[in-house]
Amino acid sequence: MSEKYQVIVVGAGPAGYVAAIRCAQLGLKTACIDAWLGDDGKPSLGGTCLNVGCIPSKALLESSEQYAHAQNGLAAHGIAVGEVNLDLDTMMQRKQRVVRELTQGIAQLFRANGVTHVPGQATLSADRCVMVSHAESETTL
């Protein structure tokens, strides 16, 4: 299978997905190749930042701050609470939900703007072509 695109963006991290969407908005036939797989083994847009870096870290930090505030910060306001318990499983599920919602948001933006998401590892080849390896298959763009 060989598809023709005017723009091929390699990587769907914060710079890549924005570039792909903007190119498509400008009327260019655009594909975005990305090899990231989520915890479920399925393709997941957003790169390191969205999947395991900035966003998950900030989600966990917010949960930790809420816990600390419930433990220590309410008394100054005259609010007495009983024992405050931390449920790490629920905290991690919330973090995963935040990541899932944001990665799905990028996928929706790709669909809305006509960007073709091509899961796989990109390799530049001769004659202005890009080879994409995914699982047991190869595609030329």
LINSULUR-V665026 format. One record per backbone hydrogen bond with DSSP energy under -0.5 kcal/mol. NH is the residue of the N-H (numbers start at 1). CO is the residue of the C=O. E is the energy in kcal/mol with one decimal. If there is no record, write none. Layout:
NH,CO,E ; NH,CO,E
This chain:
3,140,-1.4 ; 5,141,-0.5 ; 6,29,-1.8 ; 7,29,-2.1 ; 9,31,-2.9 ; 11,9,-0.7 ; 11,33,-3.8 ; 17,13,-2.8 ; 18,14,-0.9 ; 19,15,-2.3 ; 20,16,-2.6 ; 21,17,-2.2 ; 22,18,-2.5 ; 23,19,-2.5 ; 24,20,-2.1 ; 25,21,-2.4 ; 26,22,-1.6 ; 27,24,-1.7 ; 28,23,-2.2 ; 30,28,-0.6 ; 31,7,-2.2 ; 32,116,-2.9 ; 33,9,-2.9 ; 34,118,-1.7 ; 38,42,-3.4 ; 41,38,-2.3 ; 44,36,-1.8 ; 46,12,-1.7 ; 50,46,-1.4 ; 51,47,-2.2 ; 52,48,-2.4 ; 53,48,-2.3 ; 55,49,-1.9 ; 56,49,-0.5 ; 57,53,-2.1 ; 58,54,-2.5 ; 59,55,-2.3 ; 60,56,-2.3 ; 61,57,-2.4 ; 62,58,-2.4 ; 63,59,-1.9 ; 64,60,-2.4 ; 65,61,-2.6 ; 66,62,-2.2 ; 67,63,-2.1 ; 68,64,-2.5 ; 69,65,-2.4 ; 70,66,-2.3 ; 71,67,-2.1 ; 72,68,-2.9 ; 73,68,-0.7 ; 73,69,-1.3 ; 74,69,-1.1 ; 77,74,-1.8 ; 78,75,-2.1 ; 79,74,-1.9 ; 80,78,-0.6 ; 81,79,-0.5 ; 85,83,-0.6 ; 87,85,-0.5 ; 88,86,-0.7 ; 91,87,-2.2 ; 92,88,-2.6 ; 93,89,-2.2 ; 94,90,-2.3 ; 95,91,-2.0 ; 96,92,-2.4 ; 97,93,-2.3 ; 98,94,-2.5 ; 99,95,-2.2 ; 100,96,-2.8 ; 101,97,-2.7 ; 102,98,-2.0 ; 103,99,-2.7 ; 104,100,-2.5 ; 105,101,-1.4 ; 106,102,-1.7 ; 107,103,-2.0 ; 108,104,-2.2 ; 109,105,-2.1 ; 110,106,-2.5 ; 111,107,-2.3 ; 112,108,-2.9 ; 113,109,-1.8 ; 114,110,-0.8 ; 114,111,-0.8 ; 115,110,-2.5 ; 116,30,-2.5 ; 117,115,-0.6 ; 118,32,-2.8 ; 118,116,-0.6 ; 119,117,-0.6 ; 120,34,-2.3 ; 121,133,-2.9 ; 122,120,-0.5 ; 123,131,-2.3 ; 125,129,-2.6 ; 129,125,-0.7 ; 129,126,-0.7 ; 131,123,-3.1 ; 132,139,-3.2 ; 133,121,-2.4 ; 133,131,-0.5 ; 134,132,-0.5 ; 134,137,-2.5 ; 137,134,-2.8 ; 139,132,-2.3 ; 140,1,-1.8 ; 141,130,-3.0
